[in-house]
Amino acid sequence: MVVVLGLGYSIWSLYRIQKHRTKIIQWFSNTDKLMLRWLEYLSIGLGLIWILVLFFDDQVVFSGVVLLVIFIGIFGITRLPIFYAHPEILKTTAHPEPPSFDEFVPPAEDQEGDLIRYAKSGLKEPDATDLHQRLTKLMAEKALYKQNDITLADLAAILDTHPNYLSQVINEREQKNFYNYINTLRVKAFIDASAHPDKQHYSFLALAFECGFNSKSTFNKYFKAHTGKSPSEFVTH
């Protein structure tokens, strides 16, 4: 029974981590340090320990536990805390809460469901249009997407609106979640910069950092997802 509970706990932890990853793309433009990969590995490790308990003797189990503890010591202490609350999210409590509705997903994925959720949000059409226009103007004039730590709460504070309303407008009007919206702007900025004569001596990575990306892997992955080509393939064609 204890083994079953242990395995169940590991599986439930992995499920909650996936839910966390789904949620953070609604708030953050760079998520590399928020993915809780070490916690995912720890949950997998615990599950493997319980499997060892089922099929092997104590010596093998104890060896597995020792290896897991070493892993935690080497890898875990360099990660962000498990219960991580970004200060910009905490600031949103200063805004009056709109009527609650479910976690956002991009309308392109579940348009009918979004219409039902957004109908409960309290954001009226004229206000949504005005907010979208102000957002578009702000991005064009200030290029805030180039701040690699920009968050949904940051933009909402600048636009003097509630983050839920801003998230709704981005999902509905741009057909993207916050993460994809910001990184699409970064890709476009990179393409424009790479074609500029004054930027020809810059490396791709330097341009990517200038446009708001904070890691080579994220830049390459998102650029290919957006354009269908790697940065070098795109620029040379």
N, C-alpha and C positions, 0 to 999 in steps of 0.2 A: 504493500500500500504506500509506504514512504517513497519507494522508487517511482511509483506512478505519479505521485504528487510532485516529486522533484523534476521528472521529465515534463510534466504538465506546466510547471512554473517556468522552465526554460523555454518551452514553446510559446507560452503566453508573453514572456519577455520579448521574444523575437517579433511577435505580432505587434506589441506596443511600440517597439522601435520603428517598425514600418509605418505605423500610424503617425508617429512623431515626424518622420521624414516627409510624409504627405502634407503635414501641417506647416512645416517651416518654410516651404516654398511659397506660402501665402504671405510670409512676413519678411523674408530675407532675400537679398539679391546674390549673396555668396553663401553657400551652405557647407563648404568643405569641412569646416571645423565644428559643425553642428550635427553631423550625421551619426554621432555616437557609435562609430565603428568598433571602438575598443569594447564598448558594452555589448555589442552584438557578438564579438568574438568570445567575451566572457560567458555570455549566455550559452553559446554553442559549446564552450569548454565544460560548463556545468552539466549540460545535457550528456556530453560524452562520459563524464565521471559517473553519472547514474547508469549509463549503459555498461560501463566497466563493472559496476557493482552487480549487475545482473549476471554477467558471464565469466567473471574472473575472481581470483582469490584476493585476499587483503593486500598482499604485497604489490600486486599490479595496481590495485586501486590507490594505495598510498603513493606509489610512484606517479600515478596520474595527477593526484592532488598536488604533489610537490612541483610538478611541471606547470600546473595551472597557477600556483602561487608565484612562481618565478616569472611567469608571463605577466601576471598582474603587476608585479613590482617593476618590471622593465618597461612594459608598454602602457599600463594604466595610468601611472603618475604623470605622464606627459600629456594626457588628454584633458579636455574640459570637464568640469564637474558633471555628475549624472543629472542632478536636478538643476538645470541651467535656466535661469530666468533673465533674458536680456533686459537691461534697464529701459530701453526704448519701449518695450511692451508694457512694462510696469507703469510708464508715464501715461498710458492710454486711460488709466483709471481717472485721470483728471477731466476727461471728456464725459459728458452725459451719455449713458449707455443707450443705444437705439434698441428697439425691440429685437430680441435674440432670434437668430436663425442658424441653420446648420452650417457646418464648415463648407467653405466655398470650393467648388471644382470648376475648371474652365467650361463655359457653355458649350464649346465644341465637343466635349466629351459627354455631356449630359444636359442638353439644352432644356428639355421639358422639366426636368427636376429643378434646374436653376430658376426657371420662371416662377415655380411655386415658392421656392425659398426667398427669392428676391421680392416677391409680392408682399412678404411679411416684413420687409426691412424698414419700411417707412420712408425710403428715399424716393421722392417724387421725380417724374420725368424732367421737368425744367431744371431742378436742382442737379440731377445727374448729368444733364447736358452741360450746364455751367461748370460743374466740377471737372468734367472731362476736358473741356476747353481750357480751363485754367491749368490742368495737369499738362496738357500738350504744350501750351505756351511756356510753362515753367521748364519743361525738359528741353525745349528748343532754345530757350534763352540762357539757361543756367547749366545745362548738361549735367544735372545732378547724378545721373547714372555713372559718371566717371568717378564718383566716390565709391571705393570698393566696399565700404561698410554701410552703404545706404540701406535703410529698412523701410518697410511700409509705414511704420510709426513715424519715422523721420518726415516722410512726404506728407503724411496726414497732418502733422503739426504745422508744417510750412503752409499747407493749403487751408488750415484751420477747419478741419473736418474730422469726423471719427474714422479710424482705420477701417472699420467694417464697411463704411460707405465707399471709401476709396477703393477697397478691394472689390466691391461689387461693380463699381464703374470700370475698373480695369478688366475684370472678367467679362462683363457684358459688352463694352465698347471696343476693347482690344482683342477679345476672344483669347485671352491669355491669363495665367495666374501672374502674381507679382514677379516671381523669379524669372519667368520666361519673358515678361514684358521688359524688364530692365536689361536682361542679357541680350535680347534682340536689339535694343538700342545700342548696346556696347558693340555688337557685331557690326552694325551699320556704321558706327563711328570708326571702327577699325578699318573697314573697307574704304571709307572716305580718306582716312589718314594714310593708308598704304598707297593710295593713288596720288597723294600730294607730293610734289617735287621736293619740298623741304623736309620730307620725312623718309626719303629714300635710303638714307644712311642708318635708319633705325632698324633694329632686329624686330622680327615678328613679336617676340615676347615683350620687348620694351613697349611696342605700340599697344599690345594687349593690356599691359599694366596701366598704361596711360589712359586707356579707354574704360578702365574700371574692373577688369578681371584681376583676381588675386592669385591665380596659379596656372601653370602651363597646362596641366591636365584638364582643368575646367574649361579653359579657353579652347583647346583643341576639340574637346568633346562637344561643347555647345556650338562651336563654329560649324563643325561637320553636320551636326543635327539640323542646324538652321539652313545651311547652304548646300549640303550634300557633298561637299568637298573639304579637303584639308585646307588650311590657310595657304600653304605653298602652292597647292594645285589651283586654288581660286585666283591667287594673285598673278601667277604666271600665264594664265589663260586669258 
